[in-house]
Amino acid sequence: MVSEMFDGRTLLVTGGTGSFGYRFVSQCLRLCNPKKIIVYSRDELKQFEMQQQFTHPAMRYFLGDVRDKHRLKAAMRDVDFVVHAAALKQVPAAEYNPNECIKTNINGAQNVIDACIENGVKRVIALSTDKAANPVNLYGATKLASDKLFVAANNISGAGGTRFAVVRYGNVVGSRGSVVPFYRQLLKQGKTPLPVTHEGMTRFWITLDQGVDFVVKNFQRMHGGEIFVPKIPSIRILDLVEAMSGVREHDIIGIRPGEKLHEVMLPEEMAHHSLEFEDHYVITPAIKFFDKSISYNVNKLNETGKPVGDKFEYNSGTNPHFLTVRELQELDRLTL
Ligand SMILES: NC(=O)c1ccc[n+]([C@@H]2O[C@H](COP(=O)([O-])OP(=O)(O)OC[C@H]3O[C@@H](n4cnc5c(N)ncnc54)[C@H](OP(=O)(O)O)[C@@H]3O)[C@@H](O)[C@H]2O)c1
């Protein structure tokens, strides 16, 4: 990841103390030369720990909740680029506390949009998830609503105003609360065989570095209004079990509420307004913006995309690229 776009500029990351935020900050400090990076999140302990790790003079830490529009507006003064990563993202917690998830993931998204427009932020990328495509759980539904808010925000910001885009990807290897640290903990405690909800389960698989690189690249690519989807491999859950425990033996515990067998990043219903580029897809806005001159098939980096075809669906179960057990072991060794 190298982006001269960030040199001398001020960046703000909501949820900057999370898995994504941590890696984003670390990569930006290593490879770019930003004027300031503002981390915006609620928990003072996580910020304190991050401050011990990142002592660079460009770093700023703002305690605040994305539910608090006034605080967001103050934090975004003179900010050029925003990554919106703050979210409640545990599927079962969202099912049990739906309104809390709505307040953070939907109302919070609108607050971020309002604060960005009011402060004249140049470009904004909001992180989304495969669970937002044809959602079956509340977490996915709130992220879909958030995606819609960010896409439509380009219409409110006016010509020359803030540009908003969305990056949607699948399971991040090793992120907080995900399956790899969960399995690792069970293996450490000798709790085998590992639990599996369904033997046929597949998932999209991306590393944090790939996720960060993709977000940074899309700041350069975006016109505004795109949902960017990276081409990434899938995994089969039993291959992961074998890669981590050395055997395919497992315990079936049954599909959890709100869990899918396969994830979708680009639903067939959106194929007619989606484009394929060399290493990613773009879902273009279903609505027409006031600026009709935008041609999404050529992005700001002059890369060219072509229509995906009406029957196309990007699904973790039919993805042509699956990681092998050996590749999963290698990835595990490198990323954790
Ligand atoms: N991890 C994955 O596998 C994955 C996959 C696809 C998409 N995504 C998306 O990527 C984004 C980042 O995920 P992540 O893995 O980095 O999550 P994470 O590790 O759980 O971090 C979430 C961050 O958001 C902050 N936060 C939560 N609620 C907040 C609020 N109301 N106001 C301000 N900050 C708040 C948290 O800090 P405090 O608790 O201190 O506020 C933390 O810094 C999310 O939008 C998620 O939906 C993640």
The ligand as a MOL file (V3000), in Angstrom:
LIG
                    3D

  0  0  0     0  0            999 V3000
M  V30 BEGIN CTAB
M  V30 COUNTS 48 52 0 0 0
M  V30 BEGIN ATOM
M  V30 1 N -13.8050 -8.5120 10.9560 0
M  V30 2 C -14.3870 -9.0050 9.9060 0
M  V30 3 O -14.3250 -10.2170 9.6390 0
M  V30 4 C -15.1270 -8.0820 8.9710 0
M  V30 5 C -15.5570 -8.5860 7.7320 0
M  V30 6 C -16.2240 -7.7430 6.8620 0
M  V30 7 C -16.4680 -6.4440 7.2450 0
M  V30 8 N -16.0780 -5.9710 8.4480 0 CHG=1
M  V30 9 C -16.3900 -4.5840 8.8130 0
M  V30 10 O -15.1710 -3.9140 9.0360 0
M  V30 11 C -15.3460 -2.9120 10.0320 0
M  V30 12 C -14.2590 -3.0150 11.0760 0
M  V30 13 O -14.3100 -4.2890 11.6500 0
M  V30 14 P -13.2510 -4.7470 12.7360 0
M  V30 15 O -13.0270 -6.2030 12.5230 0
M  V30 16 O -12.1020 -3.8130 12.7660 0 CHG=-1
M  V30 17 O -14.1430 -4.5570 14.0540 0
M  V30 18 P -13.6690 -4.5260 15.5750 0
M  V30 19 O -12.3020 -5.0930 15.7110 0
M  V30 20 O -14.7800 -5.1130 16.3810 0
M  V30 21 O -13.5620 -2.9750 15.8900 0
M  V30 22 C -14.7020 -2.1600 15.9620 0
M  V30 23 C -14.2460 -0.7580 16.3010 0
M  V30 24 O -15.3920 0.0950 16.3350 0
M  V30 25 C -15.3920 0.8140 17.5710 0
M  V30 26 N -16.7840 1.1000 17.9060 0
M  V30 27 C -17.7790 0.2190 18.1490 0
M  V30 28 N -18.9170 0.8780 18.4020 0
M  V30 29 C -18.6190 2.2010 18.3100 0
M  V30 30 C -19.3810 3.3850 18.4530 0
M  V30 31 N -20.6930 3.3450 18.7670 0
M  V30 32 N -18.7730 4.5720 18.2740 0
M  V30 33 C -17.4620 4.6420 17.9680 0
M  V30 34 N -16.6890 3.5610 17.8220 0
M  V30 35 C -17.2670 2.3470 17.9910 0
M  V30 36 C -14.6610 -0.0860 18.5640 0
M  V30 37 O -14.0600 0.6200 19.6280 0
M  V30 38 P -14.8490 0.9620 20.9920 0
M  V30 39 O -15.5270 -0.3000 21.3900 0
M  V30 40 O -13.7790 1.4150 21.9070 0
M  V30 41 O -15.7830 2.0530 20.6520 0
M  V30 42 C -13.5550 -0.6140 17.6470 0
M  V30 43 O -12.5300 0.3460 17.5330 0
M  V30 44 C -16.7710 -3.0610 10.5590 0
M  V30 45 O -17.5800 -2.0850 9.9360 0
M  V30 46 C -17.1960 -4.4340 10.0910 0
M  V30 47 O -18.5800 -4.4800 9.8450 0
M  V30 48 C -15.3930 -6.7690 9.3250 0
M  V30 END ATOM
M  V30 BEGIN BOND
M  V30 1 1 1 2
M  V30 2 2 2 3
M  V30 3 1 2 4
M  V30 4 1 4 5
M  V30 5 2 4 48
M  V30 6 2 5 6
M  V30 7 1 6 7
M  V30 8 2 7 8
M  V30 9 1 8 9
M  V30 10 1 8 48
M  V30 11 1 9 10
M  V30 12 1 9 46
M  V30 13 1 10 11
M  V30 14 1 11 12
M  V30 15 1 11 44
M  V30 16 1 12 13
M  V30 17 1 13 14
M  V30 18 2 14 15
M  V30 19 1 14 16
M  V30 20 1 14 17
M  V30 21 1 17 18
M  V30 22 2 18 19
M  V30 23 1 18 20
M  V30 24 1 18 21
M  V30 25 1 21 22
M  V30 26 1 22 23
M  V30 27 1 23 24
M  V30 28 1 23 42
M  V30 29 1 24 25
M  V30 30 1 25 26
M  V30 31 1 25 36
M  V30 32 1 26 27
M  V30 33 1 26 35
M  V30 34 2 27 28
M  V30 35 1 28 29
M  V30 36 1 29 30
M  V30 37 2 29 35
M  V30 38 1 30 31
M  V30 39 2 30 32
M  V30 40 1 32 33
M  V30 41 2 33 34
M  V30 42 1 34 35
M  V30 43 1 36 37
M  V30 44 1 36 42
M  V30 45 1 37 38
M  V30 46 2 38 39
M  V30 47 1 38 40
M  V30 48 1 38 41
M  V30 49 1 42 43
M  V30 50 1 44 45
M  V30 51 1 44 46
M  V30 52 1 46 47
M  V30 END BOND
M  V30 END CTAB
M  END
